[in-house]
Amino acid sequence: MNRKTLVLPAVVGLLAPVLAACGGSDSGSGGSAEIAVGTTDSFTATKDAPAPLDPAYAYDVGTWNILRQTVQTLMIQPKGEGDPVPEAAQSCGFTDSGNERYACKLRDGLEFANGDKITAADVKYSIDRARAIKADSEVSALLNTIDTVETQGDNEVIFHLKTADATFPYKLSTPVAGIVNPDDYPKNKLRDGFDVDGSGPYTLSTEVKNDEVVKATFTKNPNYKGTLTVNNSKVDMISYADADAMGKALDKGDIDVMTRTMSPEQIKKLDSGADTNADLVEMAGLEIRYLAFNTDAPSVKSKAVRQAMAQLINRGEIVSKVYGTQAEPLYSLVPASITGHSNSFFNKYGDPSTAKAKALLTAANITTPVKLTLHYTTDHYGSGTKKEFEILQKQLNGSGLFDVTIQGSLWSKFVPAERKGQYDVWGMGWFPDFPDADNYLAPFLDKDNFLKSPYRNSKIINTLIPASRREADRIAASDNLTEIQDIVADDVPILPLWQGKQYVAARDDVTGTAYALNSSSTLQLWELGRGVSG
């Protein structure tokens, strides 16, 4: 019988109480049966992105989900959500009252998968390497509050920060802070291809065709020492062209688990109980979707054009016609369940109104209809994306104020194009690096923003973001966070659309699916095992 497991929304915030994960790899069942997991994520090496799996470069949910299985970090987000806890470290913490000195002591006996000993010097090398390479993915911005990294002996690492950063423990749990072997990762250049070597719970081997990974095999690492219990001996992750192909593989028994991204239709079918061989697990999701703007592009350089779009777009229609109960309208970059959220866009624009949008354009002497192309990726965020953009096109053109065309591209072509500034307006999704409001604001608005947006607001960069990071109590940061969201709603460098839940579907005999994803969309393959169907 199909069953639907509901995981309650996480209590987020840096001071949320949590029961930390415990135990090591030896305490897992380590069942010999392989588990096959399907995904529609693609992993491609191209001229523009030759090193997709280097921790100093990777910055999307798919590549991070490979690295989180294989590359160990000092800290980790625990199974039960909440504050990050030590992983490769045995202890970490701020050692001063100003949250500017952060020290970690390594676990005893840490080794890379090949048996090489891990020392504090390797940690320093890994962090300094990512900061020095400063890849164009802008993932190194997560480490931009670091001033210097110091080692004391073989087992202690001390981070001296430029300014107080209460979110720093979370940043040390992200793959860009992963510990890599200096013998495998050059100091001043990225490691091309698909090889990954670390000290995480698994080792990785890949099957590659035409510079694209078609299967990634994760094998339990016998040298792993950390907090995680590994409940299987091997996991195969198989990439599919689309959700339909992945669904057929589950039906035939070729895979045991479906992860991102299932289609809205598949989720509805599984939710109804029509498939008696598979279970749907629904989890609170912190994924968001939004439109990004090149604010220097002539078509959208005027704030009035961006504001008019914000005034016209009907989020409720997009959600109801494409995603149903799987999503809800979003009126800020910060999701509703995150401490510090404010409905800034609704407070400013209210319900969609053609008359108000026309008034904005008229006051700014903008000639209508405004011609725009909205760009989206056809293969990264699921099959609903095209329909979503068709609705956006209809809403904007229906006002008579815009003449919009839409253009879809493969992710491998889409990302380089948007990074080179070739798009005026494009659709993106965001899966948080960690569940804090800072991670929905700073990556888009700080100096080294990952969108490479030319938009700059000096008050946000120089005052509000630093002030919010000084507050260890995240509720106390709310005033600064709200002001940032209000500025974004007025300037509209980014236009939030919706936030969504996340899902896993698995055959009846697979256990651990309730924890296969956390609220930050982190895939936790070590949780999966085999058991009795029920």
Helices and strands as residue ranges (DSSP letters): E 4-7, G 25-27, E 35-39, H 61-70, E 75-76, E 85-86, E 89-94, E 101-106, H 120-133, G 139-143, E 146-152, E 156-161, H 168-171, G 175-177, E 202-209, E 212-220, E 234-239, H 243-252, E 257-258, H 264-272, E 278-293, H 303-312, H 315-318, I 319-323, G 324-326, E 327-329, H 344-349, H 354-363, E 370-377, H 384-398, E 402-409, H 411-419, E 425-430, H 438-445, H 458-459, I 460-464, H 465-469, G 474-477, H 478-491, E 494-507, E 510-511, G 513-515, G 525-527, E 529-530
